[in-house]
Structure formats: structure tokens, C-alpha cells
Amino acid sequence: MSDPLERIAAALERMSPAPLNAPDFDAADAFVWHVEPDRLEPVPQVNRVDMSLLVGVDRSRDTLLENTRQFARGLPANNALLWGARGMGKSSLVKAVHAAVRAEDLPLKIVELQREDLPSVSRLLNHLRGSEARFILFCDDLSFSHDDQHYKSLKAVLDGGIEGRPENVVFYATSNRRHLMPRDMIENERGSAISPSEATEEKVSLSDRFGLWLGFHPCGQDDYLAMIRGYCDAHDIEIDDDTLRAEAIEWQATRGARSGRVAWQYFTDLAGRRGVAL
């Protein structure tokens, strides 16, 4: 009997993922969390823009920067939800703030976590908890659908359960939705539930667990043009104001939208036409 049991045990051992080795947090200032198997991949070069190029988000910028400085100095700081219009620099601001704080010689690292990997967050927190470094845990484009249970895993970050959130971790998330779920879904559940006041309370109250709510709103034409002018100046592309204005407005008209993302897309096209590498 022992031989079959030993073979089964050996097969199960081969199927089990190997435990994650102690991460080398000195390898980089930024990491991406992956699962199957669990691992923290260092990111040598983060894809980000300089904070000075983020236009029209001054209040959110200053608030998030000060909160992040406090955290990096070992002082109390809040989890932050950056919500609002698409393409207005929410994720760009998180990455720019991380770079700005690092430039002040404050010990801070950033770990990106994908929404679909939220169920593994407790394992990730165990690795971060044991480090002397301080971490921004960053989840981009966070939202939940009707039957999505991932939000329960997020409570481990925001509330921490019996262990509490690690003192060296703060959670920043971006979302197009203020309450992390579609408004029509909130209304539908409230209207059809036996107890409307409780039907969506668990999901909606999740956003209340963020100490900072930073709103991002559609930009005006002046800010849109200022963004493009900032990109041109930063990359030494000369273009007169009248030409820039005419081309940029035509570009946004063809897209049917005006945002920081659209401004960058126009600038990318302009740089390509001028033969300038970005």
C-alpha cells in the first residue's frame, strides 16, 4: 500500500506551486505581482511621465504627494482612490508621485497588482509585511460587476482583518467609478432587493474605506492645449501656437473626446511626423 500512496504524494507535490523565495527588494524600486506561480517581477524602467507635465490636476497632485511623503517618512497615511474621467492622468499621477518621492531620497517602492489577482493579495501582503521597505500597492482600473467577489479580497488590504494592514503598505487604486461599480447596477439591486438598504451596502461601502477620494474631471480646451504645449516643450518640438491649436482641435474632434490621453495621442502623432523619438 505504501508504494501507491508515495506515488500519489509525489504527484501532488509536483503539482503544487513552489513557494515564493524571499523577494530581492533591492533589485528595483518597482515590481509587478504575478501568480501561478507567485512572484514579484522587478521593473527596471517604469512607464511614466514627469509630474510637471500633468496639467489640470493640481489639487489631487498636491494631496496625493503629501500623503505619500507622510507614508514614506513612516507617518500615518491614507489609502487613496483616484476616480473619474477616463484618460485624465489618474494612473500617471500615482507613478509620477512615486518618482517624485523617490527623488527626495525617501525609501519607497511601488508594486502593481492586477484586479484579477486580488484573491492572492493576502499572500502578497505576507511578503511585503516582512520587508523593511515601504510599499505603494497599486491597482489600476479597479471596478466590480454584479457577480464579482474579488471585492472581498480587497478588504484584506483596506481593513487588514485580524492581522491589520501591514504598517509598511498603503493602497492606491484608480477607477472610472466613484463607488467601484456601475450606477445602474446599484439602482437595479436596490430596486429588486428584499432589503434595498442592505443590497449593495457591502460593495458600495468598500469605497468608503479609502481615506482619500481624489476626483478627476473632463478637461477644458485650455488645459488640453496646455498639455500638448508642455509635451512639445519637454521634447524640444517647435510648433507655433496657431498650428498647434488648429491641429489639436481637429484631432480631438475626430476622436469625439478631449482628455490627457487624447492630448498625448496627438503629440505622439506630431512627434512621429517631425521625426522625433520619444
Disulfide bonds with the S-S distance in Angstrom:
none
